Amino acid sequence: MQRITLFWFRRDLRLVDNHGLSQALQSGNPVLPIFIFDRNILDELEVKADARLQFIFDTLEQLNHELAAYGSGLKTYFGTPEEVFRELVKTYLIELVIANRDYEPYAIQRDKSIHALLSDHGILFKGYKDQVIMDRRDVMKADGEPYTVFTPYSRKWKELFRQEMIDPYPVIFSADKLVQMPRQTVMPLAALGFKPVHQEFPGKKVEEELIRDYQDTRNFPGIHGTSRISVHLRFGTISIRYLVGKAFAWSATYLNELIWREFYMMILYHFPHVVKNSFRPQYDHIPWLNREDEFDAWCQGRTGYPIVDAGMHELNETGFMHNRVRMITASFLTKHLLIDWRWGEAYFAQQLLDYELASNNGGWQWAAGSGVDAAPYFRIFNPALQTQKFDPHNSYLDQWVPGWQSPDYPVPIVDHKAARDRAIATFRNALNGLTE
Ligand SMILES: Cc1cc2nc3c(=O)[nH]c(=O)nc-3n(C[C@H](O)[C@H](O)[C@H](O)COP(=O)(O)OP(=O)(O)OC[C@H]3O[C@@H](n4cnc5c(N)ncnc54)[C@H](O)[C@@H]3O)c2cc1C
């Protein structure tokens, strides 16, 4: 049997500038590209029609098609990674397994157990940095601790940055570098127990003019002022090195947002307790009201606050929500309604096409005041003022809640001033109670 190197695609679903794949192709063995539909993850999805799975499926078909040009293809499997690897080691003579690193607690645990399983068979498992420019302990404070405040983190990130870090990794194919196989078909969604979703996904083109104007346009949800690239970063259908290169050339503000992404990923890596708990432990003592009827009204966009409702409609109808409105809706849920940020986080996780644990958790804990570098609890967004400032011509409202000015529009679920006072008192009492 021929010795092979196995390349395991995860959230790096592209052939160009893929660090791990580039290494695999230089390993000297023919490379077998695989993807695992992970049962552990799919079992968690309650709705069995999921646009993200459709996005993955479409992307895998494209990869499979491109690999077929070299007489190879993408092998897809369904099961837990352990089950799949137990079969793979029986089927192939694997010398080396390569993947790109992932920093989420589940992924770290998964990789540890696959590492153990493979080493029992004398197989090496190597991970490479691909989805970020700086990972793990690359950006640390002088005392060796991780940063928990963004501005000094980003300063250090920029200090450490070198142009070579964004050089694309060569991914050079030829038939002899890939395991040859008959034409493959990607496992259909029906075999995974899912239905197809007919949806148009955002394109991958990064427009120079848009990024150059980003600083001035990014806060206005009613205009096309952000790059809409998040889903591609989420699944690795675009290279972060390519994007960072463009950001350096076109917009320092855009670069900062890409650094926020890495900052939250590394917060999750260094402080995995944030998945379930507040980064600041004292915030786990807030007596949330958690009214289910109010939560439902928020989810369905019927709070009577048009900017909040518009955001939730955008989310429910497209799987996307503008960043400014993510902040407003999250603040409204946690402050005006005093509903636990974990409820909102879970709802976003279910609905967002670009759902990504680190940024979603970071964004929610920021809004609740419980996270790293979060806004102080007494700074509470006023939905009306936010609308005046960031949707001055009401174009976002007109798009997503066209009836917002009609007499039938729901009345506000809470009074802004009363809710604001209640939130400040609740947070103050809970936080002070602990320090007394
Ligand atoms: C409550 C809340 C939840 C969020 N949940 C997610 C999530 O699940 N997945 C996700 O990718 N982003 C999340 N964000 C961050 C941000 O809203 C989205 O990344 C952004 O709206 C995506 O649109 P874009 O690609 O047009 O962004 P652009 O403004 O064009 O920014 C470019 C890229 O920079 C990164 N970025 C921008 N802003 C942030 C930010 N505040 N934090 C981290 N990275 C950022 C993203 O990768 C984004 O695609 C959340 C923010 C909040 C406040």
The ligand as an SDF file (V2000), in Angstrom:
LIG
                    3D

 53 58  0  0  0  0  0  0  0  0999 V2000
  -23.3800   40.9450   19.7680 C   0  0  0  0  0  0  0  0  0  0  0  0
  -22.4210   40.7040   18.6330 C   0  0  0  0  0  0  0  0  0  0  0  0
  -22.3120   39.4330   18.0680 C   0  0  0  0  0  0  0  0  0  0  0  0
  -21.4090   39.2030   17.0210 C   0  0  0  0  0  0  0  0  0  0  0  0
  -21.3210   37.9260   16.5020 N   0  0  0  0  0  0  0  0  0  0  0  0
  -20.4260   37.6690   15.5100 C   0  0  0  0  0  0  0  0  0  0  0  0
  -20.2960   36.3680   14.9630 C   0  0  0  0  0  0  0  0  0  0  0  0
  -20.9620   35.4070   15.3860 O   0  0  0  0  0  0  0  0  0  0  0  0
  -19.4120   36.1730   13.9370 N   0  0  0  0  0  0  0  0  0  0  0  0
  -18.6500   37.2060   13.4440 C   0  0  0  0  0  0  0  0  0  0  0  0
  -17.8670   36.9770   12.5100 O   0  0  0  0  0  0  0  0  0  0  0  0
  -18.7370   38.4390   13.9690 N   0  0  0  0  0  0  0  0  0  0  0  0
  -19.5980   38.7130   14.9660 C   0  0  0  0  0  0  0  0  0  0  0  0
  -19.7000   39.9820   15.4670 N   0  0  0  0  0  0  0  0  0  0  0  0
  -18.7770   41.0210   14.9740 C   0  0  0  0  0  0  0  0  0  0  0  0
  -19.2990   41.8570   13.7880 C   0  0  0  0  0  0  0  0  0  0  0  0
  -20.5810   42.3280   14.0360 O   0  0  0  0  0  0  0  0  0  0  0  0
  -19.2890   41.0900   12.4690 C   0  0  0  0  0  0  0  0  0  0  0  0
  -18.0290   40.4900   12.2700 O   0  0  0  0  0  0  0  0  0  0  0  0
  -19.5720   42.0000   11.2830 C   0  0  0  0  0  0  0  0  0  0  0  0
  -20.7890   42.6460   11.4420 O   0  0  0  0  0  0  0  0  0  0  0  0
  -19.5590   41.1880    9.9940 C   0  0  0  0  0  0  0  0  0  0  0  0
  -19.8730   41.9880    8.9000 O   0  0  0  0  0  0  0  0  0  0  0  0
  -18.7750   42.4130    7.8270 P   0  0  0  0  0  0  0  0  0  0  0  0
  -18.0520   41.2130    7.3290 O   0  0  0  0  0  0  0  0  0  0  0  0
  -19.4820   43.2730    6.8320 O   0  0  0  0  0  0  0  0  0  0  0  0
  -17.8150   43.2680    8.7340 O   0  0  0  0  0  0  0  0  0  0  0  0
  -16.7530   44.4090    8.3820 P   0  0  0  0  0  0  0  0  0  0  0  0
  -17.1570   45.6030    9.1660 O   0  0  0  0  0  0  0  0  0  0  0  0
  -16.5770   44.5690    6.9230 O   0  0  0  0  0  0  0  0  0  0  0  0
  -15.4300   43.8630    9.0650 O   0  0  0  0  0  0  0  0  0  0  0  0
  -14.5470   42.9500    8.4000 C   0  0  0  0  0  0  0  0  0  0  0  0
  -14.2730   41.7580    9.2760 C   0  0  0  0  0  0  0  0  0  0  0  0
  -13.6430   42.1710   10.5010 O   0  0  0  0  0  0  0  0  0  0  0  0
  -14.0810   41.3500   11.5800 C   0  0  0  0  0  0  0  0  0  0  0  0
  -14.8270   42.1570   12.5440 N   0  0  0  0  0  0  0  0  0  0  0  0
  -15.4810   43.3200   12.3180 C   0  0  0  0  0  0  0  0  0  0  0  0
  -16.0120   43.7940   13.4560 N   0  0  0  0  0  0  0  0  0  0  0  0
  -15.7080   42.8970   14.4220 C   0  0  0  0  0  0  0  0  0  0  0  0
  -15.9820   42.8110   15.8140 C   0  0  0  0  0  0  0  0  0  0  0  0
  -16.6700   43.7570   16.4560 N   0  0  0  0  0  0  0  0  0  0  0  0
  -15.5160   41.7320   16.4860 N   0  0  0  0  0  0  0  0  0  0  0  0
  -14.8020   40.7780   15.8700 C   0  0  0  0  0  0  0  0  0  0  0  0
  -14.5150   40.8030   14.5530 N   0  0  0  0  0  0  0  0  0  0  0  0
  -14.9570   41.8410   13.8490 C   0  0  0  0  0  0  0  0  0  0  0  0
  -15.0330   40.3230   10.9760 C   0  0  0  0  0  0  0  0  0  0  0  0
  -14.2920   39.1690   10.6680 O   0  0  0  0  0  0  0  0  0  0  0  0
  -15.5200   41.0060    9.7130 C   0  0  0  0  0  0  0  0  0  0  0  0
  -15.9800   40.1380    8.7260 O   0  0  0  0  0  0  0  0  0  0  0  0
  -20.6010   40.2510   16.5340 C   0  0  0  0  0  0  0  0  0  0  0  0
  -20.7170   41.5140   17.1050 C   0  0  0  0  0  0  0  0  0  0  0  0
  -21.6240   41.7570   18.1290 C   0  0  0  0  0  0  0  0  0  0  0  0
  -21.7350   43.1400   18.7230 C   0  0  0  0  0  0  0  0  0  0  0  0
  1  2  1  0
  2  3  1  0
  2 52  2  0
  3  4  2  0
  4  5  1  0
  4 50  1  0
  5  6  2  0
  6  7  1  0
  6 13  1  0
  7  8  2  0
  7  9  1  0
  9 10  1  0
 10 11  2  0
 10 12  1  0
 12 13  2  0
 13 14  1  0
 14 15  1  0
 14 50  1  0
 15 16  1  0
 16 17  1  0
 16 18  1  0
 18 19  1  0
 18 20  1  0
 20 21  1  0
 20 22  1  0
 22 23  1  0
 23 24  1  0
 24 25  2  0
 24 26  1  0
 24 27  1  0
 27 28  1  0
 28 29  2  0
 28 30  1  0
 28 31  1  0
 31 32  1  0
 32 33  1  0
 33 34  1  0
 33 48  1  0
 34 35  1  0
 35 36  1  0
 35 46  1  0
 36 37  1  0
 36 45  1  0
 37 38  2  0
 38 39  1  0
 39 40  1  0
 39 45  2  0
 40 41  1  0
 40 42  2  0
 42 43  1  0
 43 44  2  0
 44 45  1  0
 46 47  1  0
 46 48  1  0
 48 49  1  0
 50 51  2  0
 51 52  1  0
 52 53  1  0
M  END
$$$$
